[in-house]
């Protein structure tokens, strides 16, 4: 387990639900990844990339709701600017299993 953080530290994270609306190949990534556009409702569309090609193909991702941190600064990944971090769980094999809401919710709703 990592070192405990304060409640104030947790409150600094802006974690929201969004729907994947676009998925593209990302051939310039070091490891196989998808480039995605996620609709966060009132926050707008945000770009991200995710190394999830082993478990998810385009058809599985389009329309899927995911959980992401939306207030990290943008990060340059190869020739692409990532604007949010999609959250997932590392499986025993090292693949990432996406965190998703149990039920459909409005895009942009905050996790807390």
Residue, then its C-alpha position, 0 to 999 in steps of 0.5 A: x500500500x502507498x503512503x496515506x494521503x489527506x482528504x484534501x489531496x484526494x479532493x484535488x483530483x477531478x475524476x469524471x465519467x465520459x463516453x468514448x466517441x472516437x477511437x483511432x490507431x496510434x502507430x507512433x506510441x512506443x507500446x500498442x495503444x489507442x488514441x481516443x476522444x472522450x465526451x465529458x458533457x459540459x467539460x467538452x471533448x478530451x483526447x487521450x491515449x490508452x495501452x488497452x489494445x489487448x483487451x479492447x478493440x474499436x467496437x468495444x470502446x465506441x460508446x463505452x463510458x469510462x472513468x478518467x482524471x480530467x485535471x492533469x496538465x496535458x501530456x505530449x505522447x509522441x505526436x499526440x497531446x493527451x488531455x486526461x488519464x483513463x483509469x483502469x486496473x492492472x490484471x494479473x497478466x499486466x493488461x489494463x481493465x477499464x474502470x466503468x460505471x455500473x450504470x449509465x450516467x450523464x457525461x461529466x458526472x464527478x466521482x467522489 
